[in-house]
């Protein structure tokens, strides 16, 4: 799951140079915002605002945390 997200995350290209539907898919990818915030910190160049990147990262982190907490609470695939 990480590899497709990384390839669509704008690591190797600018999202502005993509045609549709790839530009939309890139902007839906949560790794895009993490990469863009890192790029802003290192080079000063960014395509989105830092606050959008922080909100996107926090939303993904909260969703993953809730899924993990639910799986642990149910004991899914845990041996008795």
N, C-alpha and C positions, 0 to 999 in steps of 0.2 A: 504494500500500500504506500510505503514511503517513496519508492522509486518513481511511480507516476506523478505523485504530488511534487516531488523535487524537480522533475523534468518540466512540469507545467508551472513551477513556482517562480519563474523569471530569474533563475540563477545564472543562466548562460545568455540571456537576451533581455532586451527591454520589451515590456508588454505593449508599448506604443507601436512597435513595428509589426505586430501580428495582425493577420486578417481574421475575420469572423469565421468560425465560432471559437477559434483559439484564444482570442483576446478576452472573450467572456468567460471561458473556462479558466483562464489564468486568474482573472479577478475573483472567481469563486473559491479558488484554492487558498486555504489559510496559510500555507507556507509562503505564498507570494508576499503577504504582508510582513512576515517575519524577515524574509530576505530583504524586502524594501527598507524596513527599519534598520537593519544591519548596514545596508548600503549607505543610508543616510548618515549613520554614525561614523562610518569609515571614510567615505568620500565626500559627503555633503550633498550628493545627488539623490533625489527620491522622486517617485511618481505619485505617491499618495502622502497624505499627512501622517505624521507620527501618531497622532491620537487615533486615527482609523486603524493603524497597525496594532496599537496597544489594545483597543477594544476587540478587534478580531482575534488576537492571541488570547485575551482573557475569556472570550466566549468559547473558543475551542477548548481551552484548558478546563473551563467549568463543565462543558459537555462531557469531555473525556473522564473527568473526575466523577461525575454523576453516574456514568455508565460503569466505571470500575467499582464504585461503592455499591451499586445495585447488584452487580455480579458477585461481589464478595458477600453481601448480605444474604443473598439467596443460596450461597454455597455451591454455585454451579461448577460441576466437574471436580469437586473436591472429594477426596476419599473420606468415608466416615471414620 
